[in-house]
Amino acid sequence: MRFHWSLSSVGDPMRRANAAATTSGLPDLSAHKEFACRAEECGIESLLVAFGFSRPDPITWAAALGAVTSTVKFLVAVRSGIMSPTYFVQQVNTLSALTDGRVCVNAVAGRAPEEQRFYGDHLPHDQRYERTDEFWTICHALWRDDGPVTFTGRYYQVEDALLRTPFVSRDRPEIYLGGSSDQAVALAVKHADCMFTLPDTPSRLASRIQPLLAGGTEVGLLVSLICRPTHDEAVAAAYRLIHVAGESATAVHESARRRTDSVGFGGMYDAAIRESHWPTPYLWTGAVPYLGAPSIALVGSPEEIVAALAQYAAIGVTQVLFMGYPDLEQMTFFGAEILPRVRLGVS
């Protein structure tokens, strides 16, 4: 398995308990630099730099973190409709030159129509995926560098496009796509190397990811980690998390649920409200009403987390994008207590 970590709440573990409109779009840069350097020590392959109105520009932020690191990659998020595909490829290729190729891309279609309109994007869910298909068709053509690129679509028109800024270290960056809808699956099979999806029980997830595996696309989990030396300590930490978030956080995410058109995020929130908070002995949805869909968590001791990862590996999951509570401590614990066991194949 390959392991990644999200920067989304680094330095501010209760960020998701608050409305995005009230949070700062400039995280603590020193905390992020420290985290990026520690990630290299912990064996983390890449760090997700998310996109949104309450966050810094991911490419610029990744460039700053790339200057103080040497091996970790940066998984920069992009939404189609925000910029031209030609300009985006030029940006990513430039970032690859600054970081010696340590760049991969997280393609997202957007999950909040209200926020999309901040950027002048008024398309509904399905049309955003249609546009994203056109976006990545042009990007891949530019990375292939097999001559001037001309494309005439519904959303993009490019004529004889050329770029003389190459991607450093390989032909193109690895492409990750996040989503759960049928449109996301089809798009991932066509354009992505790996699709990140929210976890479910291994038996239910196995059938859901089969079309991806059959199409030659890897599958990764987007999941939080709450791991402590013992099972009881981990469970106690999980319930302490929602106590700290407080009941006011549920109003934040009830409002967010009403505004999202994301199949995965909306479905996860609904399931967390309606079903058992423990779909399996190690998978916990109890924080979702307080901290949102990405807070679905693997909870347990190192041995239990290794066993859980093995069950997902058995159905074809090959990558994991973690968040942690708190991030720095959990990533450090992961690197010391979980990753060595995973590499040795022992629990």
Buried (B, 14 or more C-beta within 10 A) or exposed (E): BBBBBBBBBBBBBBBBBBBBEEBEEEBEBEBBBBBBBBBBEBBBBBBBBBBBEBBBEBBEBBBBBBEEBEEBBBBBBBBBBBBBBBEBBBBBBBBBBBBEBBBBBBBBBBBBBEBBEEBEBEBEBEBBBBBBBBBBBBBBBBBEBEEEBEBEBEBBEBEEBEBEEEBBEEEBBBBBBBBBBEBBBBBBBBBBBBBBBBBBEBEEBBEBBBBBBEBEBBBBBBBBBBBBEEBEBBBEBBBEBBEEBEEEBBEBBEEBBEEBBBBBBBBBBEBBBEEEBEBBEBBBBBBBBBBBBBBBBBBBBBBBBBBBBBBBBEBBBBBBBBBBBBBBEBBBBBBEBBBEBBEEEEB
